[in-house]
Amino acid sequence: MPRPRCERCQRPLAHCLCPLIPHLDSRTRVVVLQHPSETAHALNTARLAVLGLVNAELRIGEVFDDLHTLLATPGYRPALLFPGDEAEVLQGYGQDVDLPLMLIVPDGTWRKARKMLYLNPQLEALPRVALGNVPPSRYRLRKAPEPGALSTLEAVVQALNVLEAPSGFAALLRPFEALIEGQISAMGQETFERNHGEK
């Protein structure tokens, strides 16, 4: 029989993260487009990001038929948070900024995220933005595929910290840290060191 789960954070009730999830407002609108394969992942960091932000939403799928309507939302400039040669490094909003960004964030493996862009030409056509100085990921349970690779939650926090400085969004990382500590505790420190420790 499956363990009862919290309907909000989707964690087992005994490990509910809701008390740690903040309620943060932002000028930037964050829209996470999550590949269906990520929804059942134990470390669903995209869901935590959206739960902790007032001005955010999570959409699940590979093809998004209503992109035209979404991208035309008044009051925002849509941009895709995705690295690439043509991506512009994010800068903070200046005093004269007219519209804040609607940050479109694909959530999935690199291969699946690229497939989502391919299947949704409107996403592919968006201006791209990327993070500048990226700190090492705190995601100690996954080996980063390349330097500068972050979990979706970390990427959102970093982007908002840059865009909306001096406002800070580190509180979003509290449930993420607790989630990782819980996973390490469940597997045992010895197993964690063996599988994920520094080589």
C-alpha positions in Angstrom: 0.0 0.0 0.0 1.5 3.4 -1.0 2.5 5.8 1.8 0.1 8.7 2.2 1.5 11.8 0.5 1.2 15.6 1.0 -1.0 16.8 -1.8 0.9 20.1 -2.1 4.6 19.1 -2.0 4.0 15.4 -3.1 6.3 14.1 -0.4 5.4 11.3 2.0 3.5 12.9 4.9 6.2 12.0 7.4 8.6 14.0 5.2 6.4 16.9 4.2 8.5 19.9 3.1 5.6 22.5 3.2 6.7 24.2 6.5 10.1 25.0 4.8 8.6 26.3 1.6 8.6 30.2 1.5 6.0 32.5 0.0 8.1 34.9 -2.0 6.9 37.6 -4.5 8.9 38.6 -7.5 8.6 41.1 -10.4 9.8 38.3 -12.7 7.2 35.8 -13.7 8.7 32.2 -13.7 7.1 29.6 -15.9 8.6 26.1 -15.6 7.8 23.7 -18.5 8.4 20.3 -17.1 9.0 17.2 -19.1 6.5 14.5 -18.0 9.3 12.1 -17.0 10.4 14.6 -14.2 7.0 14.6 -12.4 7.6 11.4 -10.5 11.2 12.1 -9.7 11.9 12.0 -5.9 13.9 15.2 -6.2 11.4 17.3 -8.1 13.1 20.6 -7.6 11.0 22.5 -10.2 7.9 21.8 -8.1 9.6 23.3 -5.0 10.5 26.4 -7.0 7.0 27.0 -8.2 5.4 26.3 -4.7 7.7 28.9 -3.1 7.0 31.7 -5.6 3.8 33.7 -5.8 4.4 34.7 -9.4 5.2 31.3 -10.9 3.5 28.4 -12.6 4.3 24.8 -13.6 3.2 23.3 -16.8 3.8 19.6 -17.6 4.1 18.2 -21.1 6.3 17.9 -24.2 4.2 20.0 -26.6 2.5 23.2 -25.3 -0.4 24.2 -27.6 -1.2 27.4 -25.7 2.3 28.9 -25.9 1.1 31.8 -28.0 -1.4 32.9 -25.3 1.2 32.4 -22.6 3.9 34.4 -24.3 1.5 37.2 -25.0 0.7 37.7 -21.3 0.6 41.5 -20.8 3.3 43.2 -18.7 6.2 40.8 -19.4 9.0 40.2 -21.9 9.4 36.4 -22.5 12.9 35.0 -22.4 14.1 31.4 -22.4 16.5 30.5 -19.6 18.7 28.1 -21.5 22.5 28.3 -22.3 23.8 28.6 -25.8 26.1 30.7 -27.9 23.4 33.2 -28.6 22.3 33.5 -24.9 22.7 36.9 -23.3 24.1 36.8 -19.7 21.4 37.9 -17.3 21.8 41.4 -15.8 19.8 43.1 -13.0 16.9 45.2 -13.8 17.9 48.8 -14.2 16.0 51.8 -13.0 14.6 52.4 -16.5 13.5 48.8 -17.2 10.0 49.0 -18.8 8.9 45.4 -18.4 10.1 42.5 -16.2 10.9 39.2 -17.7 8.7 36.2 -18.1 11.4 33.6 -17.5 10.6 30.3 -19.4 12.5 27.5 -17.7 12.6 24.0 -19.3 12.8 21.2 -16.7 14.3 17.9 -17.8 17.5 16.3 -18.8 19.5 18.3 -21.3 18.4 15.9 -24.1 14.7 16.1 -23.1 14.9 19.9 -22.7 16.4 20.3 -26.2 13.6 18.0 -27.5 11.0 20.3 -25.9 12.6 23.3 -27.8 12.5 21.3 -31.0 8.9 20.3 -30.6 7.8 23.9 -29.7 9.3 26.3 -32.3 8.0 29.3 -30.4 10.3 28.4 -27.5 13.2 27.9 -29.9 12.5 31.4 -31.3 12.6 33.2 -27.9 15.5 35.4 -26.8 17.8 33.3 -24.7 19.3 34.2 -21.4 21.9 32.4 -19.3 23.5 32.7 -15.9 26.9 34.4 -15.7 29.0 33.3 -12.7 27.5 30.0 -11.7 28.4 28.6 -8.2 28.8 24.9 -7.8 25.6 23.0 -7.5 24.4 22.0 -4.0 22.8 19.0 -5.7 25.0 16.4 -4.0 23.0 13.4 -5.2 23.6 13.9 -8.9 26.9 14.3 -10.7 26.7 17.4 -12.8 26.9 16.6 -16.5 29.2 19.6 -16.9 30.6 22.5 -14.9 28.0 25.1 -14.2 25.0 22.7 -14.4 22.4 23.4 -11.7 19.1 21.9 -10.7 16.1 23.7 -12.0 15.5 25.2 -8.5 19.0 26.5 -8.2 18.9 28.0 -11.7 15.7 29.9 -10.8 17.1 31.1 -7.5 20.3 32.3 -9.2 18.4 34.0 -12.0 16.1 35.9 -9.6 19.0 36.9 -7.4 20.7 38.5 -10.4 17.6 40.1 -11.9 16.0 41.5 -8.7 19.1 42.3 -6.6 19.2 43.4 -3.8 16.2 41.2 -3.2 17.3 37.6 -2.4 15.6 34.3 -3.0 17.9 31.9 -1.1 14.9 30.9 1.1 13.7 28.8 -1.8 16.7 26.5 -1.2 15.6 25.5 2.4 13.3 22.7 1.3 15.8 21.6 -1.3 18.5 21.3 1.3 16.2 19.4 3.6 15.2 17.1 0.7 18.8 16.2 0.0 19.7 15.7 3.7 16.7 13.4 4.0 17.8 11.3 0.9 21.3 11.1 2.3 20.0 10.0 5.7 17.8 7.4 4.1 20.6 5.8 2.1 23.1 6.1 5.0 26.3 8.3 5.1 28.5 5.4 4.1 26.5 4.6 1.0 26.4 8.3 0.1 30.2 8.6 0.5 30.8 5.6 -1.6 28.5 6.6 -4.4 28.6 10.4 -4.3 31.8 11.4 -2.4 34.7 13.1 -4.0 36.8 10.7 -6.1 
